[in-house]
Amino acid sequence: MKRVPHLGYQAMDYYSDHRSDAQRRCRWSYLGRLDYQEAWDIQRALVEARHDSRIDDSLLLLEHPPTYTVGRRTETSHLLLPRERLEELGAAVIDVDRGGQATYHGPGQLVGYPIIGLRGWGGPLHYVRALEAVLIGTLAHFGVQAGRIDGLTGVWVGDRKIAAIGVKISRGVTSHGFALNVTTDLSWFDHIIPCGIHDREVTSLERVLGRSVSLEEVAGVVAGQFGVWVDCAMETARAEEMLLLSGARSK
C-alpha cells in the first residue's frame, strides 16, 4: 500500500515544490458555500473545457446549503418524506446525472468535485478506489482509522459511513465526486435511506473526534492526499480564478 504523508493546510506548497516536470498538474480551490445548482453548472463548464484541453485537471472543494441529490439508481422508497415536505424543511431536492442513489449535502460537509482526465491513468473502478484512499488518508491525518467495506462504495469508520462517493465519467473526464461529513448535522440523513443502504448509520469527523474541525483545514489535507493518490502536482488557485475559468464569473 502507498504510504500517505500527513499533510497540513499548506499541502499545496509541498506539492508545488516537490513535483517532477512530467507529473500532471491539478489546480484546486476551496470555494466556500455554493448552491448545488451553481456548483453543478461550474462543473459542467469545466468538464467541457477539460474535454477541449483548454484547462488542466481541477479539484473543487466546497460545501452546500441543505440539499438532497437523487442519483440515477434511486428508488422512490429511499426518500422517506415527500419531496414537498423536504423542501418545506429547507432543503433543495435535485435529480442528478451521477451514479449512485440518494444522499444529503449540507453545511459542515466537505464536498469534492474532481474534473480530471482519466485516459491513460486508469478506469472508473481504479478512480473510485483512489478517491476512497484520498479520504482514508485524510482521516488518518486527524487520527481516525477508516476503511472500506466489501461490496459497498465509500469510506467507513467501523460500520458507520463517514464519506460517500458518486461519480460521472463523460468521454474520459470526471465530474461529481465525494462528500465527507466533517461537522455535518446528521439528523438530515434521517429523512432518506442514504445511498440505498438500509442497515448502516452515518457519522462525522466531529462525532468521532469529539471536537470540531474547520472545513478549510480539512480541504487542505484532502488536496494533499489527492495529489498523492491521483499522482498529480497540486497547485492552489483562488476561488475567483476557478469561477472565471468556468464562466460562472465575468472578468
C-alpha positions, 0 to 999 in steps of 0.5 A: 500500500502507498504510504500517505504523508500527513499533510497540513493546510499548506499541502499545496506548497509541498506539492508545488515544490516537490513535483517532477516536470512530467507529473500532471498538474491539478489546480484546486480551490476551496470555494466556500458555500455554493448552491448545488445548482451553481456548483453543478453548472461550474462543473459542467463548464469545466468538464467541457473545457477539460474535454477541449484541453483548454484547462488542466485537471481541477479539484473543487472543494466546497460545501452546500446549503441543505440539499438532497441529490437523487442519483440515477439508481434511486428508488422512490422508497429511499426518500422517506418524506415527500419531496414537498415536505423536504423542501418545506424543511429547507432543503433543495431536492435535485435529480442528478446525472451521477451514479449512485442513489440518494444522499444529503449535502449540507453545511459542515460537509466537505464536498469534492468535485474532481474534473480530471482526465482519466485516459491513460491513468486508469478506469472508473473502478481504479478512480473510485478506489483512489478517491476512497484512499484520498479520504482514508488518508485524510482521516488518518491525518486527524487520527481516525482509522477508516476503511472500506467495506466489501461490496459497498462504495465509500469510506467507513469508520467501523460500520458507520459511513463517514464519506460517500462517493458518486461519480460521472465519467463523460468521454474520459473526464470526471465530474461529481465526486465525494462528500465527507461529513466533517461537522455535518448535522446528521439528523438530515440523513434521517429523512432518506435511506442514504445511498440505498443502504438500509442497515448502516448509520452515518457519522462525522469527523466531529462525532468521532473526534469529539471536537470540531474541525474547520472545513478549510483545514480539512480541504487542505489535507484532502488536496494533499492526499489527492495529489498523492493518490491521483499522482498529480502536482497540486497547485492552489488557485483562488476561488475567483480564478476557478469561477472565471475559468468556468464562466460562472464569473465575468472578468 
